[in-house]
Amino acid sequence: MVDCQLYDLSKIPNDVRVKIINYVMESKRVRARDLGVTLNLISMIRSGKRRVTEDLLCRAMSFLSLMSWLNSSVKSPRLSLRA
C-alpha cells in the first residue's frame, strides 16, 4: 500500500491522477464503490468534466503496492516526497 501522506499530492497533475484512477480500476479491478465514489463521477473524471481530488487520489493510491507504484507507467516524473 502506498502511503499518500508521504507525497505532495498537489504536485501531481490531473492527467496523471486520471491515469492512476484508470490503472487502479482496470488493472487492480477496484470498483468506484471501493473508492467511495459513484460510477457517474468516474465517468465525469474520465471525460474531463471533473478533476480528481486529492482525497480520491489518496484512496486510489491505497490500492497500489509500492512496487506497482514505482513500476507503473502512470507515475509522475517529479513526484516529490514531503519533508
C-alpha positions, -999 to 999 in steps of 0.1 A, spaced: 0 0 0 13 34 -9 11 59 19 -1 91 2 8 111 33 44 108 22 39 125 -11 30 160 -20 -2 151 -40 -8 187 -50 21 185 -75 5 156 -94 -12 170 -125 -48 160 -132 -39 139 -163 -16 117 -142 -43 115 -115 -68 102 -141 -42 76 -153 -38 64 -117 -76 61 -113 -78 42 -146 -49 19 -137 -64 11 -103 -98 4 -117 -87 -15 -148 -56 -34 -136 -64 -39 -100 -102 -44 -105 -111 -17 -79 -147 -5 -83 -160 30 -79 -178 20 -47 -144 8 -33 -131 43 -39 -161 58 -22 -175 75 -53 -202 68 -79 -196 54 -114 -211 86 -126 -183 106 -110 -157 83 -125 -173 88 -159 -172 126 -155 -135 124 -144 -126 103 -174 -144 127 -198 -126 157 -182 -157 173 -167 -144 168 -131 -110 168 -116 -96 140 -93 -94 154 -58 -65 147 -35 -88 127 -13 -99 104 -42 -63 102 -54 -52 91 -19 -79 64 -18 -69 51 -52 -32 51 -42 -40 30 -12 -48 1 -36 -13 2 -50 17 -16 -37 49 4 -35 64 -17 -63 34 -14 -86 35 24 -80 72 26 -88 70 3 -118 37 16 -133 35 38 -163 13 63 -145 39 77 -121 47 113 -122 82 122 -133 87 147 -105 68 132 -76 83 147 -45 83 133 -10 71 155 18 98 168 41 
